[in-house]
Amino acid sequence: MPTTRRLAIAVLPLLMITLAGCSQIQEAGSKAKVCTDAIALAAFTPDPKDGEQAQKETKETGDKLHELAKNAKDGDVSGAITTLGNSYVDMAKQRVEDAANLPKWIETKVKQLDALRQACL
């Protein structure tokens, strides 16, 4: 058996293991990116002083979170982001400037962010 063929046979399994490891690293990086993007979007809190603008921005944030959830490959992460997006869309349907709505929504958002954090670990 020629030396190059023996070398190729010896190196091929190592190459396959390396490529599999790269795939796992890429998936982990993708998950981290999605989680980071979701947390950055969730940092938005509407300004109740301008109700119409706040509703628009809140809805847009919810829509962006829903799009991000579609790109998440991890089901738990996708579910957590979808839930968070739903709360933004629901809040946009309410009167954001109503002082009674905002504190409850922020409390819910904190719980949902914790669920996202757990899914992202």
C-alpha positions in Angstrom: 0.0 0.0 0.0 1.5 3.4 -1.0 2.5 5.7 1.8 0.1 8.5 0.7 -2.8 6.1 0.8 -1.9 4.9 4.3 -1.5 8.5 5.4 -4.9 9.4 4.0 -6.5 6.5 5.7 -4.9 7.5 9.0 -5.7 11.2 8.7 -9.3 10.9 7.4 -10.9 9.9 10.9 -9.0 12.8 12.5 -10.3 15.2 9.9 -13.9 13.9 10.4 -13.6 14.3 14.2 -12.3 17.9 13.7 -15.1 18.8 11.3 -17.7 17.4 13.7 -16.2 19.5 16.5 -16.3 22.6 14.3 -20.0 22.0 13.6 -20.7 21.8 17.3 -18.7 25.0 17.9 -20.6 26.8 15.1 -24.0 25.7 16.6 -23.0 26.9 20.0 -21.9 30.2 18.5 -25.2 30.5 16.6 -27.1 29.9 19.8 -25.1 32.5 21.6 -25.7 35.0 18.8 -29.5 34.4 18.9 -29.5 34.7 22.7 -27.5 37.9 22.7 -29.7 39.4 20.0 -32.8 38.5 21.9 -31.5 40.0 25.1 -30.5 43.2 23.3 -34.0 43.5 21.8 -35.6 42.8 25.2 -33.7 45.7 26.7 -36.3 47.9 25.1 -38.9 49.4 27.4 -41.4 51.7 25.9 -41.6 55.3 27.0 -45.1 55.8 28.3 -45.0 59.6 27.6 -45.6 59.1 23.9 -48.3 56.4 23.8 -48.6 56.1 20.0 -44.8 55.9 19.4 -44.4 53.5 22.3 -47.1 51.2 20.9 -45.4 51.2 17.5 -41.9 50.5 18.9 -43.3 47.8 21.2 -45.0 46.0 18.3 -41.8 46.3 16.1 -39.7 44.8 18.9 -42.2 41.9 19.3 -42.1 41.3 15.6 -38.2 41.3 15.6 -38.2 38.8 18.5 -40.6 36.6 16.5 -38.3 36.7 13.5 -35.3 35.9 15.7 -37.2 32.9 17.3 -37.8 31.5 13.8 -34.0 31.5 13.2 -33.2 29.8 16.6 -32.2 26.1 16.1 -32.6 25.3 19.7 -36.3 24.6 20.6 -36.1 25.9 24.1 -34.4 29.1 23.0 -37.0 29.6 20.2 -39.8 29.0 22.7 -38.5 31.5 25.2 -37.9 34.1 22.5 -41.4 33.6 21.1 -43.0 34.0 24.5 -41.0 37.2 25.0 -42.1 38.4 21.6 -45.7 37.6 22.4 -45.6 39.8 25.5 -44.3 42.7 23.4 -47.1 42.3 20.8 -49.7 41.9 23.6 -48.4 45.1 25.3 -48.6 47.0 22.0 -52.3 46.1 21.8 -52.8 47.7 25.3 -52.4 51.3 26.2 -48.7 51.5 26.9 -49.1 54.9 28.6 -51.5 53.5 31.1 -49.6 53.4 34.3 -51.3 50.2 35.5 -50.1 48.2 32.5 -46.4 49.0 32.4 -45.3 47.7 35.9 -47.1 44.4 35.4 -45.6 44.0 31.9 -42.1 44.7 33.2 -42.6 42.1 35.9 -43.7 39.6 33.3 -40.8 40.6 31.1 -38.3 40.0 33.8 -39.6 36.4 34.4 -39.5 35.8 30.6 -35.9 37.0 30.4 -35.0 34.6 33.2 -36.6 31.8 31.2 -34.6 32.9 28.1 -31.4 33.0 30.2 -32.0 29.5 31.4 -32.6 28.3 27.8 -29.5 30.0 26.6 -27.2 28.3 29.2 
